[in-house]
Amino acid sequence: DVTEFKLSFGKAYLAPVYDFASKEIVAHSISMCPNLAQQKEMLQMLMDAKPAGAEPILHSDMGWQYQHKAYISALADNGFIQSMSRKGNCIDNGATEQVFGHLKDEFFRGQDWQTFESF
C-alpha cells in the first residue's frame, strides 16, 4: 500500500512493506510520484532482505501497481506468494492503515520539510 504526505514542496509517497510477525518495515520506497518505478525500488529492497528459502506472503490492496504484470512477475520469480484484498473491503488492509496512522502521528504531524531530499 502507498500513503501520501502533503508538504511545502509538494507531495511525497511512501510505499512500505510491513512484516506482521516482526512488526518492522522491512522494505520501503519514498517517491514524489506513486508510480511503478517506486514499486520496483521497494521490491528490490524487499528481495534483497528476504531470507534464503523463505516463501513469504505479500498482501496488498487492489491498486493498479499490484496488478501490473511486472509486479506480479517479480513476486513470483522471487518466491513470494501474492495476496490481494477483495474489492471494496478496506478491512483487509486495516493493519497497514493502522501503521500509516501511527507513522503520521509520531513522525509527520506538526512537521514540515522544505525539500524532498530533506524529507
C-alpha positions in Angstrom: 0.0 0.0 0.0 1.0 3.6 -0.5 0.4 6.6 1.7 0.7 10.3 0.8 2.3 13.1 2.7 1.5 16.8 1.8 4.4 19.1 2.4 5.6 22.6 1.5 7.5 21.3 -1.6 4.5 19.2 -2.8 3.7 15.6 -2.1 5.7 12.6 -1.1 4.6 9.0 -1.2 5.7 6.1 1.0 5.4 2.5 -0.2 6.4 0.3 2.7 6.3 -3.5 3.3 5.2 -4.1 6.9 6.1 -7.5 8.4 3.2 -8.5 10.6 5.3 -11.0 12.5 8.3 -8.8 13.4 6.3 -5.5 13.4 9.0 -4.0 11.3 9.0 -2.1 8.0 11.3 -4.5 6.0 11.4 -2.5 2.8 10.2 0.9 1.5 10.4 3.5 -1.2 9.8 7.2 -0.9 8.9 9.0 -4.1 7.4 12.2 -5.4 5.1 10.1 -7.6 3.4 6.9 -6.8 4.4 5.0 -9.9 5.7 1.6 -11.0 9.4 2.8 -10.6 8.6 3.3 -6.9 7.2 -0.2 -6.6 10.2 -1.7 -8.4 12.6 0.1 -6.0 10.6 -1.2 -3.0 10.5 -4.7 -4.4 14.3 -4.7 -5.0 14.8 -3.8 -1.3 12.4 -6.5 -0.3 14.1 -9.1 -2.5 17.5 -8.2 -1.0 16.1 -8.6 2.5 14.3 -11.9 2.0 15.9 -14.8 3.8 17.0 -17.7 1.6 14.4 -20.3 1.2 11.6 -18.2 2.6 8.3 -18.1 0.8 6.5 -15.1 2.4 3.0 -13.9 1.6 2.8 -10.3 0.5 -0.6 -8.8 1.0 -1.8 -5.6 -0.7 -5.0 -3.8 -1.8 -6.2 -4.0 -5.5 -4.2 -0.9 -6.6 -3.1 -0.8 -10.3 0.5 -1.2 -9.4 -0.1 -4.5 -7.5 -2.0 -5.9 -10.6 0.8 -4.8 -13.0 2.5 -7.7 -14.8 6.0 -6.6 -13.8 5.0 -6.5 -10.1 3.3 -9.9 -10.2 6.2 -11.4 -12.1 8.8 -10.0 -9.7 7.0 -11.6 -6.7 6.5 -15.0 -8.4 10.1 -15.0 -9.7 11.5 -14.4 -6.2 9.4 -16.9 -4.2 6.7 -14.6 -2.9 3.0 -15.6 -2.7 0.8 -12.7 -3.6 -2.3 -12.0 -1.6 -4.8 -9.2 -2.5 -7.7 -7.6 -0.8 -11.2 -8.2 -2.1 -12.8 -5.4 -4.0 -14.5 -2.9 -1.7 -13.2 -4.5 1.5 -11.0 -2.0 3.3 -10.9 -4.1 6.4 -8.4 -6.4 4.7 -5.8 -3.5 4.9 -6.7 -2.4 8.4 -3.3 -3.4 9.9 -1.3 -1.5 7.3 -3.6 1.5 7.5 -3.0 1.5 11.3 0.8 1.5 10.7 0.3 4.6 8.4 -1.7 6.3 11.1 0.9 5.7 13.8 3.7 6.8 11.4 1.9 10.0 10.6 1.0 10.7 14.3 4.5 10.0 15.6 6.7 11.3 12.8 4.8 13.6 10.5 2.1 15.7 12.2 3.3 19.2 13.1 6.4 18.8 11.0 7.3 20.1 7.6 10.2 19.7 5.2 11.2 22.2 2.6 12.6 19.8 0.1 12.0 16.2 -0.9 15.6 15.3 -0.1 15.3 16.6 3.5 12.1 14.7 4.0 
